[in-house]
Amino acid sequence: MKFLLRTTLSALLLAVPAILSAQGFPASGDNSDDEILRDALWTRLALARPPARPSVGLALSGGGARGFAHTGVLESLEYAGFPADYVAGTSMGALIGALYASGMTVEDIWKFGLEAADLKVSRDFRKINLVTLLIRDRLITPDHINKFIEERFGALTFEKLQKPFACSAMDIRTGEKIVFTQGPLAVAVRSSVNLPGIFAPVEYRQRYLVDGGVVDFIPVDSVRALGADWVLASVTESSANRVPENVLMSLLQVIDIRGSLLARSAEKKADFVIKPEVAEITVADFERCGDAGEAGVREASRRIEAAKEALLIYSVPRLMEKL
């Protein structure tokens, strides 16, 4: 990657003195010219706002509890000064993305994950078993999940968010992908995390909505539609190697497999992909949100320099326009 960056910028090295002067860097030192140029251009990019630089979108995949890895990715991106202008999410990615777009700090999102073991949200999953589904002869309403979402997003609309945000759901009657970008936030997030075949569909405007992961596991197209020029996708795929232990895990694994198939094509649409190693964390394993978050930090930290250089390569023409 460093060789590619040097090759791409070789014709621009004559502009180094002007860039260094503008950014306050010394004209000479121990670093090579290409390293100094890279650092100077990154500083310029990080401080600029669109349209002076390309706009950056984050696409956060589904994945249930393992989707909390997105929090670790967000932490690493913020630490590196990585810009994020637009956010889109599906399922758990919609929940994390909505919290982030609302202005909640990454530190506070971490607290939500670390406290997940004590939240009543897990009760909506624990009460799911074959007997329950057969005897009740109807789908379950996730009361605790709905309450959790309503308490955090009930007073918010998309228009009040600090960053433009989109999240995906599916109309269970038609199979149509529904992308929310305006209106009440709580119903949109609730729809996006609503597991099909387990929880009752969310009724909204003549639609019956369920988890968007079965049609839009990585919402790259959605974040581009918001206006993103360059997209970084955070992807939390599962492992299909384990044998399901019960009806709940069977249903969740079917959803996971479908999501993984969708992810393969969606990843190709992203400009850069970070894939935390969380395959062994199940969708309903909320006690391991902390583990998922740490995995996100590790993988994003390992890949951050490559992500910065990929964005720099894409951004160079625009950054150089006014020099």
URNOR-V24686 format. One line per field, one symbol per residue. phi: phi as a letter, one per 20 degrees, with the letter a starting at -180 (. if undefined). psi: psi as a letter, one per 40 degrees, with the letter a starting at -180 (. if undefined). burial: b if it has 24 or more other ideal C-beta (glycine too) atoms within 12 Angstrom, else e. A space follows every 50 residues. Layout:
phi=???
psi=???
burial=???
This chain:
phi=.fffffffegfdffeggfffffeneffbrfffgfffffffffffffeecg efcffdddddffqlgfffggfffffffffemffbecccbclfffffffgf ffofffgffgfgffeffeffgfffefeebgfgfffflbfeefgffgfgff fecgedcgfeffcgccbdccffedmffddecbnffgffffffeeffncef geeblmdcdcgffecbfcffffffffpfeccdddcceddeffegebffff ffffffffffffffefgfeeebcdcgecgeeegeeffdgfffffffffff ffdfffffffffgfeggffegee
psi=ddddddddedeeddedddddddeeiieiadiiddddddddddddddeiii ediiihihhhiaebdeeedddddddddddefhihdihiihbddddddddd deehidddddddddeddeieddddddehidddddddfiiihgdddddddd ddedeiideeidihiiiiihhddeehhhhheiahddddddddeghiedii ihhhfeihiihedeegdhfdddddddehdhhhhhhgiihedihieadddd ddddddddddddddddddeidihhgigfdehidegeeedddddddddddd ddedddddddddddeddddede.
burial=eeeebeebbeebbebbeebbeebebeeeeeeebbebbbbbbbebbbebee eebbbbbbbbbbbbbbbbbbbbbbbbbbebebbbbbbbbbbbbbbbbbbb bbebebeebbebbbebeebebbebbeebeeeeeeeeeeebebeebbebbe ebbeebebeebebbbbbbbbbbeeeebbbbbebbbbbbbbbbbbbbbbbb bbebeebbbbbbbbbbbbbbbbbbbbbbbbbbbbbbbbeeeeeeeeebbb bbbbbbbbbbebbeebbebbbbbbbbbbbebbbbbbbbbbbbbbbbbebb bebbebbbbbbbbbbbebbbeee
